[in-house]
Amino acid sequence: MGKDTREYYSFVPTDKAKTLACIEEKYGAHEESKEEYVERYYKGEDNRFIKVYKDKCENGIKVRNGKILMYGLDEDYQELREKDMRLNGNPVEESGSPLISDLNFKYKTIGSDETGKGEMFKYLVVTAAYVDGENDVKRFIKLGVDDSKEISDKIASIGKAVTGISSWEELLEKLNEKQLFVTDCSVTKIITNEEYNERCCENGENVNEVIKKAHLEVLREAYKIHPGSMIVVDNFYDKSQNSIVKFKEELSSGDSTMDSDHVFMTVQADSKIMAVSLASVISAYICDLGFDYVQGIFDDCKKNPDEEIHLPKGSSLSIDKLADFFSNLKPDQKDEFINKYAKKFNNVQKAIKKVN
């Protein structure tokens, strides 16, 4: 069943039915799995295997294909992932748009995605990434690039490989005059939590407006470097068609040479289009570097330098738990740390009042 590297690879199939047919054809009938969330299991030689996870459903409606996990099968993974992307003959938008397979293998494509929106100690990071058709897609498949949420254990290695940096300090040194981080295949905008607080909490700017402006900025910059590309954006507007139309018009307005008919916004683009997958991985990697940097700042500000305390992740911590966390900061550094490094969500603001 292929070369055994003892590594895990996973991907979210873009057309699950066709991909499962390919797996059955190559590996034969599947076994039933005892794991609750696994629907198919294929056992290979020497403990190598494939697991097909159940689809994600909400209110009885499928909202996402279940991922396919492969262990010790890097060459087989590359083959199946490429087949899955080539077999998807669906348009990227509901009507009048290119096929997903063509956007991956036929066109030059720029995709954008963001991360860190709902994380109180992570920066908001937006990236536009460039993929030049078949050769690039195969290269990134080999690296294991996929929706960043599905490959958390590979974010660091892939991120370092494609960005060429390994620390927050390196990133800061490479920001250009526009405060953008630019590589051969990407343009990234970082909105620190201090800037987020100023724009959203003090000036009342809507977070979606902040995200929109960052997408516009990185996409325009990437398009200057790679003109003539198709543009695919991971949909952060959900079902607001008016907002999507306005975004496309704004992106192609002014002195831009971009054609609005070549701009597409789709849900779950990070698992359909390689350029968006790459953007999601780079955003997640840079977001993690920033999180590690903030952890270092916190370590310098806490009352007891010998006590190991990790920054909480997510946004839904209780007020009491947040207040306990903030109480670990030195009193003379607490306000400055919170203002600079924590997004002031409602629970954060209430926790601050409780601590004070």
C-alpha positions in Angstrom: 0.0 0.0 0.0 2.8 2.5 -0.7 5.9 3.7 1.0 5.7 3.6 4.8 7.0 6.8 6.4 5.0 6.3 9.7 3.4 9.8 9.3 -0.2 10.8 9.5 -1.8 12.7 6.6 -5.3 13.8 6.4 -7.5 15.8 4.1 -11.2 16.9 3.8 -12.4 15.4 0.4 -14.0 17.9 -1.9 -16.2 15.2 -3.4 -16.4 12.4 -0.8 -18.5 9.9 -2.8 -16.1 9.9 -5.8 -13.0 9.7 -3.5 -14.5 6.8 -1.5 -15.1 5.0 -4.8 -11.4 5.4 -5.6 -10.4 4.1 -2.2 -12.6 1.0 -2.6 -11.2 0.4 -6.0 -7.7 0.4 -4.8 -7.9 -1.1 -1.4 -11.0 -3.3 -1.5 -13.9 -3.5 0.9 -13.7 -1.6 4.1 -14.1 -2.8 7.7 -16.5 -1.5 10.3 -14.8 0.6 12.9 -15.5 0.5 16.6 -14.8 4.2 16.9 -17.9 6.3 17.1 -16.9 9.0 14.6 -15.3 6.7 12.0 -17.5 5.3 9.3 -15.0 3.3 7.3 -11.6 1.6 8.1 -9.1 0.2 5.7 -6.4 -1.9 7.2 -3.1 -2.2 5.3 0.1 -4.2 5.9 2.3 -3.5 8.9 -0.3 -1.5 10.8 -0.8 1.1 8.1 -4.4 2.2 7.7 -7.0 4.6 6.4 -9.8 6.0 8.5 -12.8 7.8 6.9 -14.6 10.0 9.4 -18.3 10.7 9.5 -19.6 13.9 8.0 -20.3 16.9 10.2 -24.0 17.6 10.5 -26.0 20.4 12.0 -29.7 20.1 12.6 -29.7 16.9 10.5 -28.1 18.6 7.5 -24.6 17.8 6.2 -22.4 20.9 6.4 -19.0 19.4 5.8 -17.4 16.2 4.5 -15.7 14.0 7.1 -11.9 14.0 6.8 -9.9 11.0 5.5 -6.9 10.1 7.7 -4.1 8.0 6.3 -1.2 6.6 8.4 2.2 5.6 6.8 0.9 6.1 3.3 2.5 9.3 2.0 2.6 8.3 -1.7 -1.0 6.9 -1.5 -2.1 10.1 0.2 -0.7 12.3 -2.6 -2.3 10.1 -5.3 -5.8 10.2 -3.6 -5.7 13.8 -2.7 -4.9 14.8 -6.3 -7.6 12.5 -7.6 -10.1 14.0 -5.2 -9.3 17.5 -6.4 -9.4 16.6 -10.1 -12.7 14.7 -9.8 -14.6 17.7 -8.4 -16.7 19.0 -11.2 -18.7 21.4 -9.1 -18.6 25.1 -9.6 -17.0 27.1 -6.8 -20.0 29.3 -6.5 -23.7 28.3 -7.1 -23.8 29.4 -10.7 -21.6 31.0 -13.5 -18.3 30.2 -11.9 -15.3 27.9 -12.8 -15.1 24.4 -11.6 -13.2 23.6 -8.4 -10.9 21.3 -10.4 -10.1 24.0 -12.9 -9.4 26.6 -10.3 -6.9 24.1 -8.7 -5.2 22.7 -11.8 -5.9 25.0 -14.8 -5.7 28.6 -13.5 -3.4 30.8 -11.6 -5.3 31.3 -8.4 -5.0 33.6 -5.4 -6.9 32.6 -2.3 -7.4 34.4 1.0 -8.3 33.3 4.5 -8.1 34.6 8.1 -7.6 33.2 11.6 -7.6 34.4 15.1 -10.9 36.3 15.0 -12.4 34.5 18.1 -9.2 34.1 20.1 -8.7 36.6 22.9 -4.9 36.2 23.0 -4.2 35.5 19.3 -3.7 38.2 16.7 -6.1 38.4 13.7 -4.1 37.3 10.7 -5.2 37.5 7.1 -3.3 35.9 4.2 -3.6 35.9 0.4 -1.7 32.9 -1.1 -0.8 32.2 -4.7 -0.8 28.9 -6.5 0.2 28.5 -10.1 -1.8 25.5 -11.3 -0.8 21.9 -11.5 2.8 21.9 -10.5 2.2 24.1 -7.4 -0.8 22.0 -6.4 1.2 18.8 -6.5 4.0 20.4 -4.5 1.7 21.6 -1.8 -0.1 18.3 -1.7 3.2 16.6 -1.1 3.8 19.0 1.8 0.4 18.0 3.3 -1.3 21.4 2.8 -5.0 21.4 3.6 -7.5 23.3 5.7 -5.4 24.3 8.7 -8.1 23.1 11.1 -7.5 19.5 9.9 -3.7 19.4 10.0 -2.8 21.1 13.3 0.1 18.8 13.9 1.7 19.8 10.6 1.1 23.6 10.7 4.6 24.4 12.2 6.6 22.3 9.7 4.6 23.4 6.6 4.5 27.0 7.8 8.2 27.2 8.3 8.8 25.5 4.9 6.6 27.9 2.9 7.4 31.2 4.8 11.1 30.7 5.5 10.7 32.1 9.1 10.7 30.3 12.4 10.0 33.0 15.0 7.9 36.2 15.6 11.1 38.2 15.7 12.1 37.0 12.2 8.7 38.0 10.9 8.9 41.5 12.3 12.3 42.0 10.6 10.7 41.1 7.3 7.7 43.4 7.3 7.7 45.7 4.3 7.0 49.5 4.4 3.3 48.7 4.3 3.7 46.5 7.4 2.9 43.4 5.2 4.8 40.1 5.3 5.4 39.1 1.7 6.9 35.8 0.4 7.1 34.3 -3.0 3.7 32.7 -2.6 1.9 34.9 0.0 1.0 38.3 1.4 0.0 38.5 5.1 -1.6 41.3 7.2 -1.4 41.1 11.0 -3.8 43.0 13.2 -2.5 43.0 16.7 -4.9 42.8 19.7 -3.9 46.4 20.6 -5.1 47.6 17.1 -8.2 45.3 17.3 -9.1 47.0 20.6 -8.6 50.4 19.3 -10.7 49.8 16.1 -13.4 47.5 17.5 -13.8 48.5 21.2 -12.9 52.1 21.2 -13.9 53.3 17.7 -16.8 50.9 17.3 -15.7 49.4 14.0 -17.4 46.1 13.2 -15.1 43.1 13.2 -16.3 42.0 9.8 -15.3 45.4 8.4 -11.8 45.0 9.9 -11.6 41.5 8.3 -12.9 42.8 5.0 -10.4 45.6 4.8 -7.5 43.2 5.6 -8.7 40.8 2.8 -8.9 43.7 0.3 -5.4 44.8 1.3 -3.6 41.5 0.9 -5.6 40.4 -2.2 -4.7 43.7 -4.0 -1.1 43.4 -3.1 -0.9 39.7 -4.2 -2.7 40.6 -7.4 0.0 43.3 -8.2 2.6 40.5 -7.9 0.5 37.9 -9.8 -1.8 39.8 -12.2 -4.4 37.8 -14.2 -5.0 35.4 -11.3 -8.4 34.1 -10.3 -9.4 35.2 -6.8 -11.1 32.9 -4.3 -12.0 34.1 -0.8 -13.1 31.9 2.1 -16.6 33.3 2.8 -16.7 35.3 6.0 -20.1 36.8 5.2 -22.1 33.6 5.4 -25.3 34.1 3.4 -25.2 37.9 3.0 -25.3 38.1 -0.8 -25.4 41.9 -0.9 -22.2 42.0 1.2 -20.5 39.5 -1.1 -21.4 41.6 -4.2 -20.1 44.8 -2.6 -16.9 43.1 -1.6 -16.2 42.0 -5.2 -17.0 45.4 -6.5 -14.8 47.1 -4.0 -11.9 44.7 -4.6 -12.0 45.5 -8.4 -12.6 49.2 -8.0 -10.2 52.2 -8.2 -6.9 51.7 -10.0 -7.2 47.9 -9.8 -7.0 45.9 -13.0 -8.9 43.0 -11.4 -12.0 41.8 -13.1 -14.9 41.3 -10.6 -16.1 38.4 -12.7 -12.9 36.6 -11.7 -13.5 37.0 -7.9 -15.3 34.2 -6.1 -16.4 33.8 -2.5 -17.4 30.3 -1.2 -17.9 28.5 2.0 -15.3 26.0 3.1 -12.9 27.3 0.5 -10.0 26.2 2.7 -10.9 22.5 1.9 -11.8 23.0 -1.8 -9.1 25.3 -3.3 -5.4 24.8 -2.7 -4.7 28.6 -2.7 -7.1 29.1 0.1 -5.8 26.0 2.0 -2.3 27.5 1.7 -3.6 30.9 3.0 -5.2 29.2 5.9 -2.0 27.3 6.9 0.2 30.4 6.6 -2.3 32.5 8.6 -2.5 29.8 11.3 1.3 29.5 11.4 1.8 33.2 11.8 -1.0 33.4 14.4 0.7 30.6 16.4 4.0 32.5 16.3 2.3 35.6 17.6 0.6 33.6 20.3 4.0 32.2 21.4 5.3 35.8 21.5 2.4 36.9 23.7 3.1 34.0 26.0 6.6 35.2 26.4 5.4 38.7 27.3 3.0 37.2 29.8 5.8 35.2 31.4 7.7 38.4 31.9 4.7 40.1 33.5 3.4 37.4 35.9 3.9 37.7 39.6 5.6 34.4 40.1 8.3 33.8 37.4 8.7 30.2 38.4 5.0 29.3 38.0 4.1 27.7 34.7 0.9 29.3 33.4 -0.3 29.0 29.8 -2.4 31.6 28.0 -6.0 30.3 27.7 -7.2 29.6 24.1 -10.5 30.4 22.6 -13.0 33.1 23.6 -15.6 31.5 25.9 -13.8 31.4 29.2 -15.9 32.3 32.2 -15.5 35.6 33.9 -14.3 34.0 37.1 -11.6 31.9 35.3 -10.4 35.0 33.3 -10.3 37.1 36.5 -8.2 34.3 38.2 -5.9 34.3 35.2 -5.5 38.1 35.1 -4.8 38.1 38.9 -1.5 36.3 38.0 -0.2 39.6 36.5 1.9 42.1 38.4 -0.4 44.9 39.4 1.7 47.6 37.7 1.8 45.7 34.4 -1.7 44.2 34.3 -3.5 47.0 32.5 -0.8 47.5 29.9 -0.7 43.7 29.2 -4.5 43.5 28.8 -4.7 46.5 26.6 -2.0 45.4 24.3 -2.3 41.6 24.2 -5.9 40.6 25.0 -8.9 41.3 22.7 -11.4 43.0 24.9 -14.4 40.7 24.4 -17.3 41.3 26.8 -16.1 38.5 29.2 -12.6 40.1 29.2 -13.9 43.5 30.1 -16.1 42.1 32.9 -13.2 40.1 34.3 -11.0 43.2 34.3 -13.7 45.0 36.4 -13.8 42.0 38.8 -10.1 42.0 39.3 -9.9 45.8 39.8 
